[in-house]
Amino acid sequence: MAELPGFMTEPADDQRVPVLVLTGFLGAGKTTLLNRLLRDPSMSRTAVLINEFGEVAVDHHLVDKVDDSIVVLDSGCICCSVQGDLLRALKDVFQRGVRRENEPVERVLIETTGLADPAPIIHTLMQDFFVSARFRCDGVITAVDVTHAPTQLDTHREAVRQVAMADRLLLTKCDLADAPARATVVERLRVFNPGAPLVEVFGGAVGTEALDACGIYDPGSKSPDVAVWLGEEAARARAERTPATAGPTAWRRPGTAPATRRPARHDADVQSFVLTFDQPLDWFGFSEGLSLLLQVYGDRLLRIKGLLNISGDPLPRIVQCVQHAAYPPASLPAWPESGPYADRRSKLVFIAHGLPQGEVESILGSFCGQAPATSDR
């Protein structure tokens, strides 16, 4: 069974190097975005790892700034065979700074292939002791081509997963689509990820602010912005507009085909929902229940974010999971004194694929000793 770490606190002044994952389906314009970002002087101490898929690496020749800070991982897709290369590259980035061969990096940016699933990358960043002690995953940024997104989301589950796991969505090629077309794409994206902030990109023009504040902390004030990070209100609103699925039958078994030849939209298979626990939770009971969920249903649990009231702990605890991987839990310095989270109730936001909400409620409720509330505040 997957295990969650015990009591841990990650302070706002965490000194580990933040790692951002830039993903997006084939043709989303990731290389164009990367070129624009690397022209900014503030990116001079950013190490860039570019993943290639295929026998001949091509994309790195399209990047304007090719030097020792850019490493090409070309032995396969980063979510599959290249994980060892990723670990070696991160270790080398750190050790070169220690040896003063170059300035210590302030940030690492990983550009994945268009077919990559971000979840194994996040897991790789956490599973190696050396790497996890020196680097932390700061977020997933997904580029979405607004001119091709509807078709890609209909036919490719990789595109759906990239959107669902994003902390921020960059809508590329907005100059090639009119406002109604962009609005239609946004509505589709909100099905798969209701809470992620959206940034429209015209002509590939993007600033480094697109990379900032992907986590729970505002990098300027170092203060937590729970509402934006958790995206609870957006998830509730999406759930209210989306008809409930029929249960497990809403999920189509791998290898089976829909009755018609038209591509099947994945919208009905992906749902978001919010669970609230009125009473403080026992940490070990909750972690056992969550571990069971990740073990059994990890491939269908695209994203989990939560703010928890743990018995015996005066601080709010953050829980975050991507598929089978659970981030190390962290504690905020204090509960908000006002607003929707001042009531100190535990709240969990789920984005799931073909997993009935009732199944999640049953498992967590049995381990936590209390049934989650599903009504509004």
C-alpha positions as CSV (number, residue, x, y, z in Angstrom):
1,M,0.0,0.0,0.0
2,A,1.2,3.5,-0.8
3,E,2.2,5.3,2.4
4,L,1.9,8.9,3.2
5,P,4.8,10.4,5.2
6,G,4.2,11.3,8.9
7,F,4.1,14.7,10.5
8,M,6.1,17.1,8.4
9,T,6.2,20.8,8.0
10,E,7.5,22.6,4.9
11,P,7.9,26.3,5.7
12,A,7.2,29.1,3.4
13,D,11.0,29.8,3.2
14,D,11.7,26.4,1.8
15,Q,15.2,26.7,0.4
16,R,15.0,23.8,-2.1
17,V,15.2,24.6,-5.8
18,P,11.7,24.8,-7.3
19,V,11.0,22.6,-10.3
20,L,8.3,23.5,-12.8
21,V,7.0,21.0,-15.4
22,L,6.0,22.5,-18.7
23,T,3.7,20.0,-20.5
24,G,1.1,20.1,-23.3
25,F,0.0,18.0,-26.1
26,L,1.8,17.7,-29.5
27,G,1.9,21.1,-31.3
28,A,0.8,23.1,-28.3
29,G,3.7,25.5,-28.8
30,K,5.9,24.6,-25.8
31,T,9.1,25.3,-27.7
32,T,7.8,28.8,-28.7
33,L,6.9,29.6,-25.1
34,L,10.3,28.3,-23.9
35,N,12.1,30.5,-26.4
36,R,10.2,33.6,-25.3
37,L,10.9,32.8,-21.6
38,L,14.6,32.3,-22.1
39,R,15.0,35.7,-23.5
40,D,14.2,37.2,-20.2
41,P,17.3,38.1,-18.1
42,S,15.6,36.8,-15.0
43,M,15.8,33.3,-16.5
44,S,19.6,33.4,-16.6
45,R,19.8,31.1,-13.5
46,T,17.2,28.7,-14.7
47,A,18.3,25.2,-15.7
48,V,16.2,23.8,-18.6
49,L,15.7,20.0,-19.1
50,I,14.2,19.2,-22.5
51,N,12.8,15.8,-23.1
52,E,12.9,14.3,-26.6
53,F,10.9,11.4,-28.0
54,G,12.4,9.6,-30.9
55,E,15.8,8.5,-32.0
56,V,16.9,11.9,-33.1
57,A,16.6,14.9,-30.8
58,V,15.2,17.9,-32.7
59,D,13.4,20.4,-30.4
60,H,16.6,21.6,-28.6
61,H,17.9,22.9,-32.0
62,L,14.9,25.2,-32.1
63,V,15.7,26.7,-28.7
64,D,17.6,30.0,-29.0
65,K,19.6,29.6,-25.9
66,V,21.5,26.3,-26.0
67,D,24.3,26.2,-23.4
68,D,25.3,24.2,-20.3
69,S,22.1,25.2,-18.6
70,I,20.1,23.2,-21.1
71,V,20.1,19.4,-20.9
72,V,18.5,17.2,-23.5
73,L,17.0,14.0,-22.2
74,D,16.7,12.0,-25.5
75,S,16.5,8.3,-24.4
76,G,12.7,8.2,-24.4
77,C,9.6,9.7,-23.1
78,I,10.2,11.3,-19.7
79,C,7.2,9.6,-18.1
80,C,8.5,6.2,-19.1
81,S,12.1,5.1,-19.8
82,V,14.0,8.4,-19.1
83,Q,13.3,8.8,-15.4
84,G,16.9,7.7,-14.6
85,D,18.2,10.3,-16.9
86,L,16.1,12.9,-15.2
87,L,17.5,12.1,-11.8
88,R,21.0,12.1,-13.1
89,A,20.5,15.5,-14.8
90,L,19.0,17.1,-11.6
91,K,21.9,15.7,-9.5
92,D,24.4,17.1,-12.0
93,V,22.7,20.5,-12.0
94,F,23.1,20.6,-8.2
95,Q,26.7,19.3,-8.1
96,R,27.9,21.7,-10.8
97,G,26.7,24.6,-8.6
98,V,28.4,23.1,-5.6
99,R,31.7,22.8,-7.5
100,R,31.2,26.5,-8.7
101,E,31.3,25.4,-12.3
102,N,28.3,27.7,-12.8
103,E,26.1,29.9,-10.6
104,P,23.7,27.9,-8.4
105,V,20.4,27.6,-10.2
106,E,17.3,29.4,-8.9
107,R,14.8,27.3,-10.8
108,V,14.5,24.2,-13.0
109,L,12.1,24.0,-15.9
110,I,11.3,20.6,-17.4
111,E,9.8,20.6,-20.9
112,T,8.1,17.3,-21.6
113,T,7.2,15.6,-24.8
114,G,3.6,16.1,-26.1
115,L,2.7,12.6,-25.0
116,A,4.0,12.7,-21.5
117,D,1.9,12.0,-18.4
118,P,3.1,14.5,-15.7
119,A,2.4,12.1,-12.8
120,P,5.5,9.9,-13.1
121,I,7.7,13.0,-13.4
122,I,6.3,14.3,-10.1
123,H,6.8,10.9,-8.5
124,T,10.4,10.8,-9.7
125,L,11.1,14.2,-8.0
126,M,9.9,12.8,-4.7
127,Q,11.1,9.2,-4.7
128,D,14.9,9.9,-4.7
129,F,16.3,11.0,-1.4
130,F,19.1,13.2,-2.8
131,V,16.9,14.9,-5.3
132,S,13.9,15.4,-3.0
133,A,16.1,17.0,-0.4
134,R,17.3,19.6,-2.8
135,F,14.5,20.1,-5.3
136,R,10.7,20.5,-4.9
137,C,8.0,20.3,-7.4
138,D,6.6,23.8,-7.7
139,G,3.8,23.0,-10.1
140,V,2.7,21.8,-13.5
141,I,2.0,24.3,-16.3
142,T,0.1,22.9,-19.3
143,A,0.1,24.6,-22.7
144,V,-3.2,24.1,-24.6
145,D,-3.5,24.9,-28.3
146,V,-6.9,26.6,-28.6
147,T,-7.2,25.8,-32.3
148,H,-6.9,22.0,-31.8
149,A,-7.9,21.5,-28.1
150,P,-11.5,20.2,-28.7
151,T,-10.4,17.4,-31.0
152,Q,-7.4,16.5,-28.8
153,L,-9.5,16.4,-25.7
154,D,-12.0,14.2,-27.4
155,T,-9.5,11.6,-28.8
156,H,-6.4,11.6,-26.5
157,R,-6.5,10.8,-22.9
158,E,-2.9,12.2,-22.5
159,A,-4.3,15.6,-23.3
160,V,-7.0,15.2,-20.7
161,R,-4.5,14.2,-18.0
162,Q,-2.2,17.0,-18.9
163,V,-5.0,19.5,-18.4
164,A,-6.4,17.9,-15.2
165,M,-3.1,17.8,-13.5
166,A,-2.2,21.4,-14.3
167,D,-1.6,24.1,-11.7
168,R,-1.9,26.7,-14.5
169,L,-3.2,26.5,-18.0
170,L,-1.6,28.5,-20.9
171,L,-3.9,29.0,-23.8
172,T,-1.7,29.2,-26.8
173,K,-2.4,30.5,-30.3
174,C,-5.2,32.7,-29.1
175,D,-4.4,35.0,-32.0
176,L,-5.6,32.3,-34.4
177,A,-9.0,31.9,-32.7
178,D,-11.8,34.3,-32.2
179,A,-13.4,35.1,-28.8
180,P,-16.3,32.6,-29.1
181,A,-14.0,29.8,-30.1
182,R,-11.7,30.6,-27.1
183,A,-14.7,30.7,-24.8
184,T,-15.7,27.2,-26.0
185,V,-12.3,25.9,-25.2
186,V,-12.3,27.4,-21.8
187,E,-15.6,25.8,-21.0
188,R,-14.1,22.4,-22.0
189,L,-11.0,22.9,-19.9
190,R,-13.2,23.8,-16.9
191,V,-14.7,20.4,-17.0
192,F,-11.3,18.7,-16.5
193,N,-9.8,21.3,-14.2
194,P,-12.2,23.8,-12.7
195,G,-9.7,25.6,-10.5
196,A,-6.5,26.2,-12.4
197,P,-5.8,29.8,-13.4
198,L,-6.0,30.5,-17.2
199,V,-3.5,32.7,-19.1
200,E,-4.3,33.6,-22.8
201,V,-1.2,33.7,-25.0
202,F,-1.2,35.7,-28.2
203,G,1.6,35.1,-30.8
204,G,3.7,33.1,-28.3
205,A,4.2,36.2,-26.1
206,V,4.5,35.1,-22.5
207,G,6.3,36.6,-19.5
208,T,8.0,34.9,-16.6
209,E,5.1,35.8,-14.4
210,A,3.4,32.8,-16.1
211,L,5.8,30.7,-14.1
212,D,5.2,32.3,-10.7
213,A,2.8,31.5,-7.9
214,C,1.9,28.0,-9.1
215,G,2.0,26.7,-5.5
216,I,0.0,27.7,-2.5
217,Y,2.3,30.6,-1.6
218,D,2.4,34.0,-3.2
219,P,6.2,34.3,-3.9
220,G,6.0,38.1,-3.3
221,S,4.4,38.1,0.1
222,K,5.1,34.4,1.1
223,S,1.5,34.3,2.3
224,P,-0.7,31.4,1.4
225,D,-3.6,31.9,-0.9
226,V,-5.7,28.9,0.0
227,A,-8.8,29.8,-2.0
228,V,-7.0,30.1,-5.3
229,W,-4.8,27.1,-4.8
230,L,-7.6,24.8,-3.6
231,G,-10.1,26.0,-6.2
232,E,-13.0,24.7,-4.1
233,E,-15.5,27.2,-5.3
234,A,-14.8,26.5,-9.0
235,A,-15.0,22.8,-8.3
236,R,-18.4,23.2,-6.6
237,A,-19.7,25.3,-9.4
238,R,-18.6,22.8,-12.0
239,A,-20.2,19.9,-10.1
240,E,-23.5,21.8,-9.9
241,R,-23.5,22.3,-13.7
242,T,-22.5,18.7,-14.5
243,P,-25.0,15.9,-14.3
244,A,-24.0,13.1,-12.0
245,T,-22.6,10.0,-13.7
246,A,-24.3,6.7,-13.4
247,G,-21.5,5.2,-11.4
248,P,-18.9,2.7,-12.4
249,T,-20.7,2.1,-15.8
250,A,-19.7,5.6,-16.8
251,W,-16.1,4.3,-17.2
252,R,-15.4,2.4,-20.4
253,R,-13.1,-0.5,-20.0
254,P,-9.7,-0.3,-21.9
255,G,-9.9,-1.9,-25.2
256,T,-13.6,-1.4,-25.7
257,A,-15.0,1.0,-28.3
258,P,-18.0,3.2,-28.3
259,A,-21.1,2.2,-30.2
260,T,-20.5,4.8,-32.9
261,R,-17.5,5.8,-35.1
262,R,-17.5,9.3,-33.8
263,P,-14.8,10.1,-31.2
264,A,-16.2,9.9,-27.6
265,R,-15.9,13.0,-25.6
266,H,-14.2,12.4,-22.2
267,D,-16.2,15.1,-20.4
268,A,-18.7,12.6,-19.0
269,D,-15.9,10.5,-17.6
270,V,-14.2,13.3,-15.7
271,Q,-15.8,14.9,-12.7
272,S,-14.8,17.2,-9.8
273,F,-16.3,17.1,-6.4
274,V,-15.6,18.5,-2.9
275,L,-15.7,16.5,0.4
276,T,-15.9,18.3,3.7
277,F,-15.3,16.8,7.1
278,D,-17.0,18.7,10.0
279,Q,-14.9,17.2,12.8
280,P,-11.1,17.1,13.1
281,L,-9.5,14.1,11.4
282,D,-7.3,11.4,12.9
283,W,-4.1,11.7,10.7
284,F,-3.3,8.0,10.7
285,G,-6.8,6.9,9.9
286,F,-7.1,9.5,7.1
287,S,-3.7,8.6,5.7
288,E,-4.5,4.9,5.6
289,G,-7.8,5.6,3.8
290,L,-6.1,8.0,1.3
291,S,-3.3,5.4,0.7
292,L,-5.9,2.8,-0.1
293,L,-7.5,5.1,-2.6
294,L,-4.2,5.9,-4.3
295,Q,-3.3,2.2,-4.4
296,V,-6.6,1.0,-5.8
297,Y,-7.8,4.0,-7.8
298,G,-4.7,6.0,-8.5
299,D,-5.0,5.8,-12.2
300,R,-8.4,7.4,-12.0
301,L,-7.6,10.0,-9.3
302,L,-6.1,12.7,-11.5
303,R,-5.7,15.3,-8.8
304,I,-6.5,15.7,-5.1
305,K,-5.9,18.9,-3.1
306,G,-6.9,19.3,0.5
307,L,-6.7,21.5,3.6
308,L,-7.1,19.4,6.7
309,N,-7.9,20.0,10.4
310,I,-5.9,17.2,12.1
311,S,-6.7,16.2,15.7
312,G,-4.0,17.4,18.0
313,D,-2.4,19.7,15.5
314,P,-3.3,23.5,15.7
315,L,-2.0,24.1,12.2
316,P,-3.9,23.4,8.9
317,R,-2.3,20.6,6.9
318,I,-2.0,20.6,3.1
319,V,-2.4,17.3,1.2
320,Q,-1.9,17.0,-2.5
321,C,-1.8,13.9,-4.7
322,V,-1.4,13.3,-8.4
323,Q,-2.6,9.8,-9.5
324,H,-0.7,7.3,-7.3
325,A,1.8,9.9,-6.0
326,A,1.2,11.8,-2.7
327,Y,3.2,15.0,-2.1
328,P,4.8,15.2,1.4
329,P,2.2,16.8,3.6
330,A,3.0,20.4,4.7
331,S,1.5,22.7,7.3
332,L,0.6,26.3,6.9
333,P,1.7,28.7,9.7
334,A,-1.9,29.4,10.8
335,W,-5.5,29.0,9.9
336,P,-7.1,31.9,8.1
337,E,-8.8,34.2,10.6
338,S,-11.6,35.1,8.2
339,G,-13.2,33.9,5.0
340,P,-14.4,30.4,3.9
341,Y,-11.6,28.5,5.7
342,A,-11.9,30.2,9.1
343,D,-14.3,27.5,10.2
344,R,-11.4,25.0,10.2
345,R,-13.3,22.3,8.5
346,S,-11.3,19.8,6.4
347,K,-11.9,20.2,2.7
348,L,-10.7,17.9,-0.2
349,V,-11.1,18.7,-3.9
350,F,-11.0,15.8,-6.3
351,I,-10.7,15.5,-10.0
352,A,-11.4,11.9,-11.0
353,H,-11.8,9.9,-14.1
354,G,-14.6,7.4,-14.1
355,L,-14.6,7.1,-10.3
356,P,-17.9,7.5,-8.5
357,Q,-17.9,10.0,-5.7
358,G,-19.8,7.6,-3.5
359,E,-16.8,5.1,-3.6
360,V,-14.4,7.8,-2.4
361,E,-16.8,8.9,0.4
362,S,-17.2,5.3,1.5
363,I,-13.5,4.5,1.8
364,L,-12.5,7.8,3.5
365,G,-15.5,7.8,5.7
366,S,-14.8,4.2,7.0
367,F,-11.1,5.1,7.8
368,C,-11.9,8.5,9.2
369,G,-14.8,7.4,11.4
370,Q,-17.1,10.1,10.0
371,A,-19.0,10.5,6.8
372,P,-17.9,13.5,4.7
373,A,-20.5,16.3,4.2
374,T,-21.3,16.8,0.5
375,S,-23.6,19.9,1.0
376,D,-22.5,23.5,0.6
377,R,-21.2,25.4,3.6
